[in-house]
Amino acid sequence: MAMPRSPLGLFAFVLLAFAPISTRAADCGSTASPKLDWQECTKKNLMLQDSDLEGANLYGTDFSLTDLAGANFKSANLEKATLVRASLEGAHAEGANFAKTEAYRASFTNIVADGASFAGAELQRANFAGARLSGATFEKAELGRADFDKAVLTGARFSFANLSRADLSGATFEGPAAFDRAFMFLTRIEGLDLSAAAGLEQAQIDLACGNASTKLPAGLSTPATWPCPADHE
């Protein structure tokens, strides 16, 4: 390629040669808006309540400690985002992708996330109290000590999830849900109607914590170890 002869042409050539190849995350400084691109941006410890992020690309975005209460995440992509101790209380996230997010102690209280995916997410001690999660996917998610008090989990899928010490006892299952190969060590299922649940095996029930009000699928029996002691941690 011929080199430019004039100084101005040489300057333009140098700028072109060293221009960034990728413009990924070019919108990091923009304000919240639908369908924006905040991929791998840092949005830590901010006040973003009621933000409209519908359809946004939030892949790998760091929202640690950020207040996103009431935000609109419908159909947004939050795969591999960091939501550690973030608040999504009352947010709308129908059809959103939370796959492989890191959301330790995040608050999803009263979130509406029907049909959302939390597959492979790190959700230890996350709070889903009052959440609407019909048809949501938690396959292979880490849900140790997660709280689902008064959550609607009809049609949710927990296949291969770690539900160790998670509390499902106050949740609603108005129909089928999938638990095949889920790890249910001391999972609280007191009072639940799991009669339509798929994939449950006796070994899982023996590890879990239910009571006389827990309804199990046909062929499974109440363990002699029920009810479990109260968990004070």
N, C-alpha and C positions, 0 to 999 in steps of 0.2 A: 504494500500500500504506500503510495507517494506521500511524503511529509509535506504539510502546508509551508509555504515560503514566507508569508508575512507574519509578524509577531502576533497580530490578532488571530490569525488562523491557527498558529501554534498553540495559543492559549485555549482556543475552542477545542482543539484536538486533545489537549491534556485533560480538560474537563470531561470530554466524552469518554476518554480512555479510563478515567477513574470514577466515573459515575456508578452508583450502586446498581447492581444487576436486579435486585429485588426491591420492590416498594412495599413489601409486607409490613403491616402495622403502621402504615402511613397516617392513619387516622387517630393515633393515640392521644393527640391533643384536642380532639374534637369533643363536643358535648354529646351527651346521650341522645340517640335518635334511632328510629327503626332501621334495620338492615345495615348498620354501620359495621366497620371492620376494626375491632379492638384486639385482633389476634395477638397473643403473647404480650399484651400491654400490661403495665403495672398500674392497678387501680386500688391500691391498698389504703385502708383506714380512711375512706371517704364517706360522705353523706350523699347517697344517690337514691334516696327514697322516691318512689313513684316514677322512676325513670322508664321511658318507653324504649325498650331494647328488643322489640318484636323482630324476629328473623335475623338478629344480629350475629356476626361471626365473633364469638368470644372464646375461641379455641386457645387454651393455655393462658387465659387472662388471669392475673393475680388479683383477686378480690378479698384477700385476707382482712378480717376485721371491718369490712365495709358494710354500711347499712344500706341494704337494697329492699327494704320493706315496701311492699305494695308495687314493686316494679313489674313491668310487663316483659316476660321472657318467652312469650308464645313462639314456638318453632325456632327458638334461638339455639345456636350450637355452642355449648359450654364444655365440650369434651376436653378433658385434662386441665380444666380451669382449677384454680386454687380458691377455695371458699372457707378456709379455716377460720372458725369463729365469726363468720359472716352471718348477717341476718337477712333472710328472704321471707320474713313473716308476711303473710297475706299476699304474696306475689302470685301472679298468674304465669304458669309455665306449661300450659297444655301443649303436648307434643315436643317439648324441649329435649335437648340431648345433654344430659349430665354424665355421660359415660366417662369413667376413669377420672372423675373429679376427686380432688382431695378436700374433704369437707368435714374434718374432725371438729366436733362440737358446734357445727353450724346449726342455725335455727331455720327450719322449714315449717314452723308452726302456721297452721291455717293456709298453707300454700295450696293452690289449685293446680295440680300437675297431672291430670288425667292423661294417660297415654305417653307420659314422659319416660325416658330411659335413664336409669341410674346404674347401668350394667358396669361391673368392675369398679365402682366408685368406693372411695375410702370414707365411710360414713360413721365411724365409731363415735358413740355418744351424741349423734345428731338427734335433733328434736323435731319429730314429725307430728306433734300433737295437733289434732284437728285438721290434718291435711286431707285433701281429696286426691287419691292416688289410684283411681279405678283404671285398670289396664296398664299400670306402670310396670316397668321391668327393673328388677333388682338382681338379675342374674350375676353370680360371682361377686356380688358386692360385699364389702366388709361392714357389718352392721352391729358390731359388738356394743351392747348397752344402748342401742338406739331406742328412742321412745316413740311409740305409735299410738299413744292414748287418744281415743276418739277419732282416729284416722279411718277413712273409708278405703279399704284395700280390695274391693271386689275385682276379681280378675287379675290381681297383681301376680307377678312371677318372681319367686325367690329361689329358683333353681341354682344349686351349687353355692348359694350365699352363706356367709357366716353370720348366723343369728345368735351367737353366744351371748346369753344374758340380755338379749333384746326384750323389750316389753311390748307384746302384742295384745295384752289381756283386755285392753279397753277398745280395741279396734273393731271395725265392722267388716264382715265378709258376707255380703249378700249374694253368694253364689260361689263359683269355683275360684281357686287360687292354686298356684303350682309351688310345691315344696320339694321336688325331687332332688335328692342328694344334698339338701341344705343341712348345715351343721347347726343343731338346735340344743346345745349344751345350756341347760338352765334357762331356756327361752320361756318367758312367761306367756302362757296361753290359757290362763284361768278364764272360765266362762265363755270361751269362744265356740262358735258353731263352725267346726271344721269338717262337717259331714260331707261337704261337696269338694273338699280339697283334693288335689291330685298329687301323686308322688310321695305321699307320706308313708313311712314304714314304721314298724313297731320299734325298731332301734332308735329312731328319732324321738318317738313319743316317750320312750323310757328315759331319755336324757332330759326332756323338757319338763316344765313345771305347769301342770294343770290342776283341775279340781273336779268335784262331782258334777259341776255344771258344764264342763268341757265336752262338746259333742265331737266324736271321732268318726272317720270314715268306716264303713262296714269292714269287718275283719280285724280291726285294731281294738285293743283292750286297754282299760285304765290301769296303769302301773300301781303296784302296792306302795310305792314310794311317794305317791301324791297324797296330800298337797305338799309342796316344798316349803321350807322355812322362808320367812320374809327376807328380801334382799335389802340390806340397809346401806349399801355402798352407792 
